[in-house]
Amino acid sequence: MKKWIISLTVLLFIILLCLPYLLIPNSLRVSEVIRVNLKSTSAFRTLLNNSDWHRWWPSKEIKKGDSSWNYEGFTFTTDEHFYNAIGIDIQKGKIKRESRLNIIPVGIDSVVLVWEYRFPASLNPFIRMKEYKESAASKKAMYNILQSMQGFLNKPENIYGMNIHVELSKDTTLISTKFSTPIYPSTTEIYRHINELRIYARNNRAKENNYPMLHVDKVDNHYESMVALSLNKALKSSGNFEFKRFVPWKVLTAEVGGGYGAIRQAHTQFNYFIQDYSLLQMANSFESLVTDRSLERDTAKWITRFYTPIP
């Protein structure tokens, strides 16, 4: 009788020991999914720039320019890039898993981010249990990282670096002039032509309605520029001064602070937004010079608004 009880006890112990092994699949798959209100091109371009991952990473221990990121005992490093997917190595100690973050468009302006990896489980029951626990821990870390990423990507100002929105322009009566320079026009050159327009406006008893406008194009090996003033009444074209009249129109606009480097970057991001959302430009984009650059020498204090007429 005692032998029978002992044998049954041993059998039950073996069953309990092997049960987790039997329940763990032969192939372990770890996956987490989030949805983001963002164009797939924007999501891929933003995530591909891993030097900015510190802006949304859940751990505050990383900084700009880091090539790997630690979280919950794991080290994450970007690997290969694929079409709408980014490879991410997940390492803990000597164990490294190759995962992939897939960017899948759904609808007009949203994506699903699927982060996953899989690997064959060990035949050794003790190692398999260890692998299962490690997978569960990495899944939790991936979930937290994606939640932090989602909060960041759902705000367009984080993607483009500025608040881009639509408003109605009231600058309907303009006087403008064009000029060419071998290099990008200097502040002195820009305001020389703006002041010429101001003198012409004052001589004709016209007042400015808004900040001066600037548009610059690079053509071959030189620059073609135009400056304009919005006035309270129509003036006749005269010499290099050209009168323009517009009906009130819808414009895409944003504001940025900083000098020429910040302005160039803002132009790039502004154009990305137009491309991402397939917007039609009705006319050239232009800068509105909120800060009088001829008086403010500290470029960090410059404020510039961007405008692009759209349908």
Disulfide bonds with the S-S distance in Angstrom:
none
